[in-house]
């Protein structure tokens, strides 16, 4: 066995023949150095030899980051939503690959990644974009470490730009009431109205609203079950954003009434569809039953709000509006967290910290009322 003690380093090394290069005819050898004990070196030697024999060996010492990413991205394509994967692939091809793709995995250092991050900041990429690009690199190198191609993840400890909290624009209670009262009376009001009402009255995410099925609604108990979503690519995806997002949400009588009206519309469309109706049982499908494209849904919301003369907010801010109204009514924050599908109450507290000072003031006022000294 070609395992030997290296007197210069005090560690154990080995070398093993890997045949000949078919193009040059030169002998190929695999070398491994730096094993603390002879036993570790022998174990690694036998493993490489077995891999060579089964023709599954790839010399990890010469693998480039670009080559590794071919395999890594193939795995990620399976686990990520299509739109998310395409975003990651775009940043990899346009930014990451040109910068470090040609480097061997084992030669990538902290300085390479920090310099790359600094360059992105210098090119005036937003802090959120820099964080996203970095997560792609970090995740890939974490996988490389798990596969024992590298000993340590050189992306550990990288300094990233500070992300400012995105401004949250919400409607007041009066504005919410105005929208709910006046929107149904707009001429040829959008069929998406029921979805907007869900955002304001149930606090559901856009994908959750668009993924709702009639079988997910218990009209008698006034409960909606969140069990699937629709992605940005208008594809139905089982489950939700995370485990806590799969939940049940109680809805008010007003929303139950609007759902009954909307159901009649969907049943009429189904019976009068001029093409084959694609029955996905969706509450808010297109006219042929297919999932709706999310950007079209948002566009309808912005158009309707503009017609009503209401301040422009993102559709996701209807969810923030819903949560803020509940907090202002002193609803238990834990119940709000469960309703919103947050992982924990801390997420809710951090997201809506702007409302909490008013709650604290109301607590002090209550204490003043009950204390007598």
FIROKE-702098 format. One line per field, with one value per residue (C-alpha): residue in three letters; residue number from 1; x, y, z. Coordinates in Angstrom, 1 decimal. Last residue first. Layout:
<recs>
guke	[ALA:...]
pagu	[NUM:...]
px	[X:...]
py	[Y:...]
pz	[Z:...]
</recs>
This chain:
<recs>
guke	[UNK:UNK:UNK:UNK:UNK:UNK:UNK:UNK:UNK:UNK:UNK:UNK:UNK:UNK:UNK:UNK:UNK:UNK:UNK:UNK:UNK:UNK:UNK:UNK:UNK:UNK:UNK:UNK:UNK:UNK:UNK:UNK:UNK:UNK:UNK:UNK:UNK:UNK:UNK:UNK:UNK:UNK:UNK:UNK:UNK:UNK:UNK:UNK:UNK:UNK:UNK:UNK:UNK:UNK:UNK:UNK:UNK:UNK:UNK:UNK:UNK:UNK:UNK:UNK:UNK:UNK:UNK:UNK:UNK:UNK:UNK:UNK:UNK:UNK:UNK:UNK:UNK:UNK:UNK:UNK:UNK:UNK:UNK:UNK:UNK:UNK:UNK:UNK:UNK:UNK:UNK:UNK:UNK:UNK:UNK:UNK:UNK:UNK:UNK:UNK:UNK:UNK:UNK:UNK:UNK:UNK:UNK:UNK:UNK:UNK:UNK:UNK:UNK:UNK:UNK:UNK:UNK:UNK:UNK:UNK:UNK:UNK:UNK:UNK:UNK:UNK:UNK:UNK:UNK:UNK:UNK:UNK:UNK:UNK:UNK:UNK:UNK:UNK:UNK:UNK:UNK:UNK:UNK:UNK:UNK:UNK:UNK:UNK:UNK:UNK:UNK:UNK:UNK:UNK:UNK:UNK:UNK:UNK:UNK:UNK:UNK:UNK:UNK:UNK:UNK:UNK:UNK:UNK:UNK:UNK:UNK:UNK:UNK:UNK:UNK:UNK:UNK:UNK:UNK:UNK:UNK:UNK:UNK:UNK:UNK:UNK:UNK:UNK:UNK:UNK:UNK:UNK:UNK:UNK:UNK:UNK:UNK:UNK:UNK:UNK:UNK:UNK:UNK:UNK:UNK:UNK:UNK:UNK:UNK:UNK:UNK:UNK:UNK:UNK:UNK:UNK:UNK:UNK:UNK:UNK:UNK:UNK:UNK:UNK:UNK:UNK:UNK:UNK:UNK:UNK:UNK:UNK:UNK:UNK:UNK:UNK:UNK:UNK:UNK:UNK:UNK:UNK:UNK:UNK:UNK:UNK:UNK:UNK:UNK:UNK:UNK:UNK:UNK:UNK:UNK:UNK:UNK:UNK:UNK:UNK:UNK:UNK:UNK:UNK:UNK:UNK:UNK:UNK:UNK:UNK:UNK:UNK:UNK:UNK:UNK:UNK:UNK:UNK:UNK:UNK:UNK:UNK:UNK:UNK:UNK:UNK:UNK:UNK:UNK:UNK:UNK:UNK:UNK:UNK:UNK:UNK:UNK:UNK:UNK:UNK:UNK:UNK:UNK:UNK:UNK:UNK:UNK:UNK:UNK:UNK:UNK:UNK:UNK:UNK:UNK:UNK:UNK:UNK:UNK:UNK:UNK:UNK:UNK:UNK:UNK:UNK:UNK:UNK:UNK:UNK:UNK:UNK:UNK:UNK:UNK:UNK:UNK:UNK:UNK:UNK:UNK:UNK:UNK:UNK:UNK:UNK:UNK:UNK:UNK:UNK:UNK:UNK:UNK:UNK:UNK:UNK:UNK:UNK:UNK:UNK:UNK:UNK:UNK:UNK:UNK:UNK:UNK:UNK:UNK:UNK:UNK:UNK:UNK]
pagu	[373:372:371:370:369:368:367:366:365:364:363:362:361:360:359:358:357:356:355:354:353:352:351:350:349:348:347:346:345:344:343:342:341:340:339:338:337:336:335:334:333:332:331:330:329:328:327:326:325:324:323:322:321:320:319:318:317:316:315:314:313:312:311:310:309:308:307:306:305:304:303:302:301:300:299:298:297:296:295:294:293:292:291:290:289:288:287:286:285:284:283:282:281:280:279:278:277:276:275:274:273:272:271:270:269:268:267:266:265:264:263:262:261:260:259:258:257:256:255:254:253:252:251:250:249:248:247:246:245:244:243:242:241:240:239:238:237:236:235:234:233:232:231:230:229:228:227:226:225:224:223:222:221:220:219:218:217:216:215:214:213:212:211:210:209:208:207:206:205:204:203:202:201:200:199:198:197:196:195:194:193:192:191:190:189:188:187:186:185:184:183:182:181:180:179:178:177:176:175:174:173:172:171:170:169:168:167:166:165:164:163:162:161:160:159:158:157:156:155:154:153:152:151:150:149:148:147:146:145:144:143:142:141:140:139:138:137:136:135:134:133:132:131:130:129:128:127:126:125:124:123:122:121:120:119:118:117:116:115:114:113:112:111:110:109:108:107:106:105:104:103:102:101:100:99:98:97:96:95:94:93:92:91:90:89:88:87:86:85:84:83:82:81:80:79:78:77:76:75:74:73:72:71:70:69:68:67:66:65:64:63:62:61:60:59:58:57:56:55:54:53:52:51:50:49:48:47:46:45:44:43:42:41:40:39:38:37:36:35:34:33:32:31:30:29:28:27:26:25:24:23:22:21:20:19:18:17:16:15:14:13:12:11:10:9:8:7:6:5:4:3:2:1]
px	[-52.2:-55.1:-54.2:-56.9:-57.1:-53.4:-52.6:-55.0:-53.3:-49.9:-51.1:-52.6:-49.1:-47.5:-49.9:-49.1:-45.4:-46.2:-47.3:-43.9:-42.7:-44.9:-42.3:-40.2:-43.1:-44.5:-41.2:-40.7:-44.1:-42.7:-42.7:-45.3:-48.5:-50.4:-53.1:-50.6:-48.7:-52.0:-53.0:-49.6:-50.0:-53.2:-55.7:-55.4:-57.5:-54.4:-52.8:-55.7:-55.6:-51.8:-52.2:-54.7:-52.7:-49.6:-51.6:-52.9:-49.2:-48.5:-50.6:-48.2:-49.7:-50.9:-53.0:-56.8:-58.5:-61.1:-60.0:-56.4:-57.2:-58.9:-55.9:-53.4:-55.4:-55.9:-52.1:-51.5:-53.6:-52.0:-48.6:-49.7:-50.7:-54.0:-54.2:-56.3:-60.1:-61.0:-62.0:-58.8:-58.9:-59.7:-61.5:-59.6:-61.3:-58.5:-61.1:-59.5:-62.6:-62.3:-63.1:-66.2:-66.7:-70.4:-70.9:-67.5:-68.1:-71.5:-70.0:-67.2:-69.7:-71.9:-68.9:-68.2:-71.5:-70.9:-67.4:-68.7:-71.1:-68.3:-66.1:-68.7:-69.3:-65.6:-62.9:-61.2:-57.8:-56.5:-52.8:-50.0:-47.8:-46.2:-44.5:-43.1:-44.1:-47.1:-47.9:-48.7:-47.5:-49.9:-48.0:-48.6:-44.9:-45.0:-46.1:-49.6:-50.1:-51.3:-52.9:-54.2:-57.5:-60.3:-62.7:-66.2:-67.5:-70.4:-68.6:-65.7:-63.3:-60.4:-62.8:-63.4:-59.7:-57.3:-54.0:-54.5:-55.1:-52.0:-49.8:-50.9:-50.3:-53.3:-54.2:-57.8:-59.9:-57.5:-55.8:-59.0:-60.9:-58.3:-58.8:-62.5:-62.0:-60.1:-63.2:-62.5:-65.3:-67.3:-68.5:-67.3:-70.0:-68.1:-65.1:-67.1:-67.8:-64.7:-62.4:-64.0:-63.8:-60.1:-59.5:-61.3:-59.2:-56.0:-54.2:-50.6:-47.2:-44.3:-40.9:-38.4:-36.1:-32.5:-30.1:-26.6:-23.9:-22.2:-19.0:-18.0:-17.6:-17.9:-17.7:-14.4:-16.4:-13.8:-12.3:-13.2:-14.3:-15.7:-19.2:-20.5:-17.8:-18.9:-22.5:-21.6:-19.7:-22.9:-25.0:-22.5:-22.3:-26.0:-26.5:-23.9:-26.0:-29.1:-27.3:-25.9:-29.4:-30.9:-28.2:-29.0:-26.4:-24.4:-21.5:-19.3:-21.6:-21.1:-17.3:-17.3:-19.0:-16.4:-13.5:-15.1:-15.5:-11.9:-10.5:-12.2:-10.4:-11.1:-8.1:-9.8:-12.7:-10.4:-11.0:-12.5:-16.0:-14.8:-15.7:-17.3:-19.3:-20.7:-22.1:-24.0:-24.2:-24.7:-27.1:-29.2:-29.2:-30.4:-33.3:-34.2:-34.2:-36.6:-39.0:-38.9:-39.5:-36.5:-35.7:-35.3:-33.4:-31.2:-29.8:-28.9:-27.5:-25.0:-23.9:-23.1:-21.8:-19.0:-17.6:-17.7:-16.1:-13.2:-12.3:-8.6:-8.2:-11.4:-10.1:-13.3:-13.7:-16.8:-14.9:-15.8:-12.1:-11.3:-13.9:-12.5:-9.0:-10.1:-11.8:-8.8:-6.5:-8.8:-8.8:-5.1:-4.5:-6.8:-5.0:-1.6:-2.6:-3.0:-3.6:-2.0:-1.6:-3.6:-2.1:-3.9:-1.7:-2.3:0.3:0.8:-0.8:-1.6:-5.3:-6.3:-4.6:-3.2:-4.1:-5.1:-2.0:-2.2:-0.2:-0.5:0.4:0.8:1.6:4.7:5.0:8.7:8.9:6.1:5.0:4.0:1.0:1.5:0.0]
py	[54.0:52.7:50.7:49.6:52.7:53.6:50.0:50.2:53.4:51.8:48.9:51.3:53.0:49.6:48.9:52.3:51.4:48.0:49.3:50.0:46.6:44.9:42.7:42.2:41.2:38.9:37.1:36.8:35.0:32.0:30.4:32.9:31.5:34.8:33.4:31.7:34.9:36.8:34.4:34.8:38.6:38.5:40.9:44.4:46.1:47.9:44.5:43.3:46.4:45.9:42.3:43.1:46.1:43.9:41.4:44.2:45.2:42.2:43.8:46.7:50.0:53.0:55.4:55.1:57.1:54.4:54.0:53.8:51.0:49.1:49.5:48.5:45.3:44.4:44.7:42.4:39.6:40.1:39.7:36.5:34.7:32.9:29.2:27.5:27.1:28.4:31.8:32.2:30.8:32.3:29.8:27.0:23.5:22.7:22.2:22.9:23.8:22.6:25.5:27.8:27.9:28.5:25.9:26.7:30.4:30.1:27.9:30.5:33.4:31.4:30.8:34.5:35.2:32.5:33.8:37.4:36.1:34.2:37.3:39.4:36.7:36.9:34.3:31.8:30.7:27.1:26.3:25.2:28.3:26.8:24.2:26.7:28.8:26.4:22.9:21.6:23.9:25.0:26.7:30.3:31.1:33.3:30.2:29.2:27.9:24.8:23.7:26.8:25.8:28.4:28.4:29.8:26.8:26.3:27.5:25.2:26.3:24.1:22.1:25.3:25.5:28.2:28.4:32.0:33.1:31.2:32.6:36.2:35.7:35.5:38.2:37.1:40.2:42.5:39.8:37.8:40.9:41.4:37.8:38.2:41.3:39.3:39.2:42.8:45.3:45.9:49.3:49.9:49.0:46.1:48.3:50.9:49.2:47.0:49.8:52.4:50.1:49.5:53.2:54.0:51.3:52.8:51.4:50.2:51.2:49.2:50.6:47.9:47.5:48.4:45.7:46.1:45.3:41.9:41.0:37.4:35.3:31.9:31.9:30.0:26.8:24.5:21.1:21.2:18.3:16.5:16.2:18.2:20.8:21.1:21.4:24.3:25.8:25.8:27.3:30.1:31.0:31.1:32.9:35.6:36.3:36.8:39.0:41.2:41.5:42.6:45.2:46.7:46.4:49.7:48.4:49.0:46.8:44.0:44.6:44.4:41.0:39.7:41.0:39.2:36.0:35.9:37.0:34.1:31.7:29.5:27.3:24.0:24.7:25.3:28.8:29.1:30.0:32.7:36.0:35.2:32.4:34.5:37.5:36.8:33.0:32.6:35.6:34.2:30.6:31.9:33.8:30.8:28.6:31.0:31.0:27.3:26.7:25.1:21.5:19.8:22.7:22.8:19.4:20.3:23.5:21.6:19.3:22.1:24.1:21.7:22.2:26.0:25.8:23.9:20.3:19.8:18.4:16.5:14.1:12.5:8.8:6.9:4.4:1.5:0.7:4.3:4.6:1.5:2.9:6.2:4.5:2.2:5.2:7.2:4.3:3.9:7.6:7.6:4.5:6.1:9.0:12.8:12.7:15.7:14.6:12.9:12.3:10.8:9.9:10.0:8.6:10.5:9.2:12.7:12.3:9.1:10.3:7.1:5.0:6.4:5.3:6.0:8.3:8.5:10.9:10.7:13.7:15.0:17.8:17.3:13.7:12.6:9.1:6.9:5.1:3.4:0.0]
pz	[45.6:43.6:40.5:38.0:35.8:35.8:34.9:31.9:30.7:30.9:28.8:26.3:26.0:25.4:22.6:21.0:21.2:19.6:16.2:14.7:16.0:13.5:11.7:14.7:16.9:14.3:13.7:17.4:17.7:15.8:12.3:11.1:9.5:9.6:11.8:14.1:14.6:15.2:17.9:19.5:19.3:21.3:19.7:21.2:18.5:17.3:16.9:14.7:12.5:12.1:11.0:8.3:7.0:6.8:4.8:2.6:2.3:0.2:-2.5:-2.5:-1.5:-3.5:-1.5:-2.3:-5.0:-5.7:-9.3:-8.1:-5.6:-8.5:-10.9:-8.2:-7.4:-11.0:-11.6:-8.6:-10.1:-13.5:-11.8:-10.1:-13.3:-12.6:-12.2:-14.9:-14.6:-18.1:-16.9:-14.9:-11.4:-8.0:-5.8:-7.5:-7.9:-10.4:-13.2:-16.5:-18.5:-22.1:-24.3:-24.6:-20.9:-20.1:-17.3:-15.7:-15.9:-14.2:-11.4:-10.9:-10.7:-8.3:-6.1:-6.0:-4.3:-1.7:-1.1:-0.5:2.2:3.9:3.7:5.5:8.1:9.2:8.4:10.7:9.4:9.3:8.8:6.5:6.9:10.0:7.8:5.4:2.4:1.7:0.8:-2.7:-5.5:-8.3:-11.1:-12.2:-12.6:-9.6:-7.7:-6.7:-3.2:-1.4:2.0:3.6:5.3:5.5:8.4:8.7:10.6:8.2:5.1:5.6:2.8:1.5:-0.7:-2.6:-3.4:-2.4:-4.4:-5.5:-1.9:-0.6:-3.4:-2.5:1.3:3.5:6.0:6.5:6.0:4.0:1.9:1.5:0.4:-2.3:-3.5:-3.6:-5.8:-8.5:-10.7:-11.4:-11.1:-14.3:-12.9:-9.4:-6.8:-5.3:-4.5:-2.5:0.8:1.2:0.0:2.3:5.2:4.6:4.2:7.5:9.2:7.9:4.9:5.0:3.7:5.2:4.5:3.8:6.8:5.9:4.9:6.2:3.6:4.1:5.9:5.2:8.4:6.8:3.0:3.0:4.1:5.6:4.6:0.9:-1.3:1.8:0.3:3.2:2.6:-1.1:0.1:2.4:-0.6:-2.6:0.1:0.7:-2.9:-3.4:-0.1:-1.3:-4.4:-2.2:0.3:-2.5:-4.0:-0.6:-0.1:-3.5:-6.3:-6.5:-8.6:-5.5:-3.4:-6.0:-5.9:-2.1:-2.3:-4.8:-2.7:0.3:-1.7:-3.0:0.4:2.2:0.0:-3.0:-3.7:-2.9:-5.1:-8.1:-9.5:-13.0:-11.7:-9.3:-10.8:-14.2:-12.5:-9.7:-11.6:-14.8:-14.8:-11.0:-10.8:-13.6:-12.2:-8.8:-10.4:-12.5:-9.4:-7.6:-10.6:-10.9:-7.2:-5.6:-4.7:-8.1:-9.8:-6.7:-7.4:-11.0:-9.7:-7.4:-10.2:-12.7:-9.7:-9.1:-12.6:-12.2:-8.8:-10.4:-9.5:-9.4:-5.9:-6.1:-8.7:-9.8:-9.1:-10.3:-12.5:-10.2:-9.8:-9.3:-6.5:-4.8:-4.9:-3.6:-0.6:0.0:0.2:2.5:5.0:4.7:5.3:8.4:9.8:9.3:11.5:11.1:7.4:5.6:2.0:-0.8:-4.2:-7.2:-10.1:-13.9:-16.2:-19.5:-22.7:-23.7:-24.8:-23.0:-19.7:-18.2:-15.2:-11.8:-9.9:-6.2:-3.9:-0.1:2.7:6.5:8.6:10.4:7.8:6.8:7.9:5.6:6.6:3.7:2.3:-1.1:0.0]
</recs>
